[in-house]
Amino acid sequence: MDIAKRKEVEIYDNIFSYIFLEGQNKNKNIFFFHATGFNAETYIPFFLKINELLENQYSIYALDQRGHGLSEATAVPSELSSWNTYFKDGNNFLRKFSSSENIVMGHSMGGVVAARLAYDFEDKVTKSILIDPVLQPQSLKFQFPFFNISNKTFISLLNFFKKNRASEMINNAKKRRSIFADKDEIFNHYQGRGAFTNWPEETLKAYINGGVRTENNQINLSCNPEWEAKTFAVSYAARTNFIKKLNKKTYVPYASNGSTLSPEVRDMLSSNPNYFFEKIEGSHFFPMEEKDLICGKIINFINSL
């Protein structure tokens, strides 16, 4: 992690942690936002490849989102009612460090955050890269304001009637083990299993290193299972109508297996000439599994007119 540095920034009395790679051109920045349950450090091998291919011309800022990684911002599950919390945090983060040329990029939920920033900062963001973003048809439709998504009964009913991937993710997150003896135990617990099945060793170690805290002589995952589950749950309330209005060049690579980008949304957005969709062979975690392939495609997009 010699090139990638961990730093902190205070935003409205909250301390956020982020990964920073300094580029040679002070006027060119990339802002990256990670997936639910992960952290910015997970993607360091990915950032290093991007940095290499861009010949160190861009600075990279990657935020540990609220309730994730080493950020110390308040994260109370019962108070999280929508992804607007993540949108606001991303907005404030970009305001702190934006330059004359800014590219926003994110994976999964982070892709939706990046899209929101491309919309909010229309005059500052030049291009956006949404890596298998979580976009489902219901989030583009009208949401009744009296539906209190924070209500546990409502979420339970929603999960009962919507037997989809999100409800499975909610249940899995709630059951996730979060306490270990040390980092080696976490590595042995995750290696070759579940979402981590095809992850390179260096990426799994980066995820562990950036996503744990030591408390009472034991290691805790810093993303609390209840917070992660609530983040999945309120994805239903993530209003993403703005996605239709992006007028910046936007590259959207999506997974061939288990993509979180629904075909309906892809078809809906395909008439927008600013969008370039590309299927990538692999799982939702192809930024970890196929780092060289996807980084090369991203660089081609950044360098295109």
C-alpha positions in Angstrom: 0.0 0.0 0.0 3.0 2.3 -0.7 1.2 4.3 -3.4 -2.3 4.0 -1.8 -2.5 6.0 1.4 -5.2 6.0 4.0 -6.5 9.4 5.1 -9.3 10.9 7.0 -11.6 13.8 6.4 -14.2 15.5 8.6 -17.6 16.2 7.0 -20.2 17.8 9.2 -18.8 16.5 12.5 -18.3 13.0 11.1 -15.0 11.4 10.5 -14.7 9.5 7.2 -11.8 7.4 6.1 -10.7 7.1 2.5 -8.0 5.6 0.3 -6.0 8.1 -1.7 -3.6 7.6 -4.7 -2.0 10.9 -5.7 -1.7 11.6 -9.4 0.7 13.8 -11.2 -2.0 16.0 -12.7 -3.6 18.0 -9.9 -6.6 18.8 -12.1 -7.7 15.2 -12.8 -9.5 13.2 -10.2 -11.4 9.8 -10.0 -13.9 9.3 -7.2 -14.7 5.7 -6.4 -17.5 4.2 -4.2 -17.5 0.6 -3.0 -20.2 -2.1 -2.8 -22.4 -2.8 0.2 -20.6 -4.6 2.9 -17.1 -3.9 1.5 -14.7 -1.0 1.9 -12.4 1.1 -0.2 -9.3 -0.8 0.6 -10.8 -4.0 -1.0 -10.3 -2.4 -4.4 -6.6 -1.3 -4.0 -5.4 -4.0 -6.5 -8.0 -2.6 -8.9 -6.9 1.0 -8.2 -3.2 0.2 -8.7 -4.0 -1.3 -12.1 -6.0 1.8 -13.1 -3.2 4.0 -11.9 -0.7 2.1 -13.9 -2.7 2.2 -17.1 -3.4 5.9 -16.7 0.3 6.5 -16.1 -0.4 8.1 -12.8 -2.1 11.1 -14.3 -5.3 11.0 -12.1 -5.6 11.1 -8.4 -8.0 8.5 -7.0 -10.2 9.2 -4.0 -12.1 6.1 -2.6 -14.4 6.7 0.3 -15.2 4.2 3.1 -18.9 4.8 3.1 -20.9 5.4 6.3 -21.0 2.2 8.4 -18.2 0.6 6.3 -14.5 0.2 6.5 -12.7 2.5 8.9 -15.0 5.5 8.7 -16.3 6.6 12.1 -19.5 8.4 10.8 -22.6 7.6 12.8 -24.3 4.5 11.5 -27.4 3.5 13.4 -29.4 0.9 11.4 -32.8 2.1 12.7 -32.1 5.6 11.3 -31.2 4.4 7.8 -34.3 4.9 5.7 -32.9 5.2 2.2 -29.7 5.4 0.1 -30.1 9.2 0.3 -27.7 9.0 3.2 -25.0 7.6 1.0 -25.9 10.1 -1.8 -25.4 13.0 0.6 -22.1 11.6 2.0 -20.8 11.2 -1.5 -21.9 14.6 -2.5 -20.1 16.2 0.5 -17.0 14.1 -0.2 -16.7 15.1 -3.8 -17.2 18.8 -2.8 -14.2 18.5 -0.6 -11.8 17.4 -3.3 -13.3 18.1 -6.7 -11.0 19.6 -9.4 -11.5 20.8 -12.9 -11.9 17.2 -14.3 -13.7 14.7 -12.2 -14.7 11.1 -13.1 -17.1 9.2 -10.8 -16.9 5.4 -10.6 -18.5 2.8 -8.3 -19.3 -0.8 -7.9 -22.8 -2.2 -7.1 -24.4 0.2 -4.6 -21.4 2.4 -5.2 -22.3 2.6 -8.9 -25.7 4.1 -7.9 -23.9 6.6 -5.7 -21.6 7.5 -8.6 -24.6 8.0 -10.9 -26.2 10.3 -8.4 -23.0 12.4 -8.2 -22.8 12.6 -12.0 -26.4 14.0 -11.8 -25.7 16.4 -8.9 -22.4 17.7 -10.3 -23.4 18.0 -14.0 -21.0 20.9 -14.4 -18.0 19.2 -12.7 -18.2 15.5 -13.7 -16.9 14.6 -17.1 -17.6 10.9 -17.3 -19.1 8.2 -15.1 -18.4 4.5 -14.8 -21.1 2.4 -13.1 -19.8 -1.2 -12.5 -22.8 -3.6 -12.3 -24.9 -1.0 -10.4 -27.9 -2.0 -8.3 -30.7 -0.8 -10.5 -34.1 -2.5 -10.4 -37.4 -1.3 -12.1 -39.1 -0.5 -8.8 -36.5 2.1 -7.8 -37.3 4.1 -11.0 -41.0 4.2 -10.2 -43.0 6.5 -7.8 -42.6 5.6 -4.2 -45.4 6.4 -1.8 -44.0 8.6 1.0 -46.0 7.0 3.8 -44.2 3.7 3.3 -41.8 3.7 6.2 -39.0 1.5 4.9 -37.3 1.6 8.3 -40.3 -0.3 9.8 -39.2 -3.9 10.5 -42.7 -5.3 9.8 -42.9 -3.6 6.5 -39.5 -4.9 5.5 -40.5 -8.5 6.6 -43.7 -8.3 4.5 -41.7 -6.9 1.5 -39.2 -9.8 1.7 -42.1 -12.3 2.0 -43.8 -11.0 -1.2 -40.6 -10.3 -3.1 -38.6 -13.4 -3.1 -35.8 -11.8 -5.0 -32.0 -11.5 -4.7 -32.2 -8.5 -2.4 -34.3 -10.4 0.2 -31.8 -13.2 0.1 -28.9 -10.7 0.6 -30.8 -9.1 3.6 -31.2 -12.5 5.3 -27.6 -13.5 4.6 -26.2 -10.3 6.0 -28.1 -10.6 9.2 -26.7 -14.1 9.8 -23.1 -13.1 8.9 -20.5 -13.9 11.4 -18.7 -10.7 12.5 -16.3 -11.7 15.3 -13.1 -13.6 14.8 -9.9 -14.3 16.8 -7.6 -12.7 14.2 -7.2 -11.8 10.5 -5.9 -15.2 9.6 -9.1 -16.8 10.9 -11.2 -14.4 8.7 -9.1 -15.3 5.7 -9.5 -19.0 6.2 -13.2 -18.6 6.9 -13.8 -16.7 3.6 -11.2 -18.0 1.1 -12.9 -19.9 -1.7 -16.4 -19.5 -0.3 -19.5 -17.6 -1.3 -18.9 -14.2 -2.8 -15.2 -14.7 -2.3 -15.0 -18.0 -4.3 -12.9 -16.7 -7.1 -11.2 -13.8 -5.4 -7.3 -13.5 -5.7 -5.6 -13.8 -2.3 -4.3 -10.2 -2.5 -7.9 -8.8 -2.9 -9.3 -10.9 -0.1 -6.5 -9.7 2.2 -7.1 -6.1 1.2 -10.8 -6.5 2.1 -10.0 -7.9 5.5 -7.3 -5.3 6.2 -9.6 -2.4 5.5 -12.8 -3.8 7.0 -12.0 -4.9 10.6 -11.5 -3.3 14.0 -9.8 -4.8 17.1 -11.9 -4.7 20.2 -11.4 -6.6 23.5 -8.6 -8.8 22.0 -10.8 -9.9 19.1 -11.4 -8.9 15.5 -14.8 -7.4 14.5 -16.0 -6.8 11.0 -16.4 -3.0 10.9 -19.5 -3.2 8.7 -22.1 -4.3 11.3 -24.3 -7.1 9.9 -27.5 -5.1 10.9 -26.2 -2.1 9.0 -25.4 -4.1 6.0 -28.8 -5.8 6.1 -30.5 -2.5 6.4 -28.6 -1.1 3.5 -29.9 -4.0 1.4 -33.4 -3.6 2.7 -33.7 0.1 1.9 -32.4 -0.5 -1.7 -36.2 -0.7 -2.4 -36.5 3.0 -1.4 -33.5 4.2 -3.5 -35.1 6.7 -5.8 -33.1 6.5 -9.0 -35.2 8.4 -11.5 -32.2 10.6 -12.0 -30.5 7.8 -13.8 -32.6 8.5 -16.9 -31.4 12.1 -17.0 -27.6 11.7 -17.0 -26.2 13.6 -19.9 -22.6 12.5 -19.4 -20.8 9.6 -21.2 -21.5 6.7 -19.0 -19.9 3.2 -19.2 -21.9 0.4 -17.6 -20.2 -3.0 -17.5 -22.4 -5.6 -16.0 -21.9 -9.3 -15.0 -23.0 -12.2 -17.2 -23.8 -14.1 -14.0 -25.9 -12.7 -11.1 -25.9 -9.1 -12.3 -27.6 -6.5 -10.1 -28.5 -4.5 -13.2 -31.9 -5.7 -14.3 -32.5 -6.3 -18.1 -35.6 -4.0 -17.8 -33.6 -1.1 -16.6 -30.9 -1.7 -19.2 -33.5 -1.8 -22.0 -35.1 1.4 -20.6 -31.8 3.3 -20.7 -30.5 1.9 -24.0 -32.2 4.7 -25.9 -30.0 7.2 -24.1 -27.0 7.8 -26.4 -24.8 8.6 -23.4 -24.9 5.1 -22.1 -22.5 2.3 -23.2 -23.4 -1.1 -21.8 -21.1 -4.1 -22.0 -21.6 -7.6 -20.6 -18.5 -8.9 -18.8 -18.1 -12.7 -18.4 -18.1 -13.5 -14.7 -19.9 -12.8 -11.4 -21.0 -9.5 -9.8 -17.5 -9.4 -8.4 -15.6 -9.2 -11.7 -13.7 -6.1 -10.6 -12.0 -8.4 -8.1 -11.9 -11.5 -10.3 -11.1 -10.0 -13.7 -9.2 -6.9 -12.7 -6.9 -6.7 -15.7 -9.8 -7.2 -18.2 -12.1 -4.6 -16.7 -9.4 -2.0 -16.0 -8.3 -2.2 -19.6 -11.9 -1.5 -20.7 -12.3 1.3 -18.3 -9.2 3.0 -19.5 -10.3 2.7 -23.1 -13.5 4.5 -22.1 -11.7 7.2 -20.1 -9.4 7.9 -23.0 -12.2 7.9 -25.6 -13.5 11.2 -27.0 
